[in-house]
Amino acid sequence: MKKSEAAQVFQLSRNTIDLWLKRQAETGDYQAKSNRPHRTADKITDWNKFTQFAKLHGEKTQAEMAALWEGNISARTISRALDKIGLSRKRRTATVNGMQPNVPPT
C-alpha cells in the first residue's frame, strides 16, 4: 500500500507515517518513545545508616550533609533521601538574638 493510501485509510497524516518509518529505520522499532523519566538507582542504599546520619547532622544544611556523606552525592540527593525517610528538610538552628526563656518575676 502506498503511504498516501495508508494515511487516508488510517486517518493519519503522511508526515506521521514518514516519522514512523524513519524511527523504524534508525532503531529497528516504530513504537512511540516513552516520555517517562528514566529511573536511576538510589545512591543511598543503607537507609538505617542514613537515618542515623540525618539525626546526627540534622542541624547542617543539605550541602554540608552531602559533603560529609561517604561517596559523591549532591544536596538534592540528600533532600530526596530526607523526604523519603520522613524528616523535615528545614534547617533549624538557634539564632543569636533568639527568644529568651520565660523567667518568673522576682
C-alpha positions in Angstrom: 0.0 0.0 0.0 1.2 3.5 -0.8 1.9 5.9 2.1 -0.8 8.3 0.9 -3.4 5.5 0.7 -2.4 4.3 4.2 -2.7 7.8 5.5 -6.3 8.1 4.2 -7.3 4.6 5.4 -6.0 5.1 8.9 -6.7 8.8 9.1 -3.1 9.8 9.7 -1.0 12.5 8.2 1.6 11.4 5.7 4.2 13.1 7.9 3.3 10.7 10.8 3.9 7.7 8.6 7.2 9.1 7.4 8.3 9.7 11.0 7.3 6.1 12.0 9.3 4.7 9.1 12.3 6.9 9.9 12.2 5.7 13.5 12.0 2.1 12.4 15.0 2.5 10.1 17.0 4.2 12.9 16.0 2.0 15.9 14.5 -1.2 14.4 11.2 -0.4 16.1 8.4 2.0 15.3 6.9 2.2 18.7 6.5 5.6 20.4 9.3 6.7 22.7 8.4 6.7 26.4 8.0 10.2 27.9 8.5 8.8 31.4 11.7 9.9 33.1 14.5 7.3 33.4 14.5 5.8 36.9 18.0 5.6 38.3 19.1 3.5 41.3 19.3 5.2 44.7 22.7 6.4 45.6 21.8 5.8 49.3 21.2 2.1 49.9 21.6 1.7 53.7 18.6 3.6 55.0 19.2 2.8 58.7 22.7 4.2 58.4 21.3 7.3 56.6 18.6 7.8 59.2 21.2 7.8 62.0 23.4 10.2 59.9 20.5 12.6 59.4 19.6 12.7 63.1 23.3 13.3 64.0 23.8 16.0 61.4 20.3 17.4 61.2 21.4 21.0 62.1 23.6 21.2 58.9 22.5 22.3 55.5 21.9 19.7 52.8 25.1 20.8 51.0 27.1 20.3 54.2 25.4 16.9 54.8 26.3 15.9 51.2 29.9 16.8 51.8 30.0 14.7 55.0 28.3 11.6 53.5 30.6 8.9 52.2 30.7 8.9 48.4 29.9 11.6 45.9 26.3 12.7 46.3 24.5 16.0 45.8 22.5 18.2 48.1 19.4 17.3 46.0 20.0 13.6 46.7 20.2 14.4 50.5 16.9 16.4 50.1 15.1 13.4 48.4 16.5 11.0 50.9 15.4 13.1 53.9 11.9 13.3 52.3 11.9 9.6 51.8 12.6 8.8 55.5 10.1 11.5 56.6 12.4 14.0 58.2 12.0 17.7 57.8 14.2 19.3 55.2 14.3 22.6 57.0 17.4 23.7 58.9 16.5 24.6 62.5 19.3 26.5 64.3 19.3 28.9 67.2 19.7 32.5 66.3 22.0 35.0 68.0 19.0 37.1 69.1 16.9 34.1 69.9 13.9 34.1 72.3 14.7 34.4 75.9 13.4 31.7 78.3 10.5 32.7 80.5 11.8 33.9 83.8 9.3 34.4 86.6 9.4 38.0 88.1 11.1 38.3 91.4 
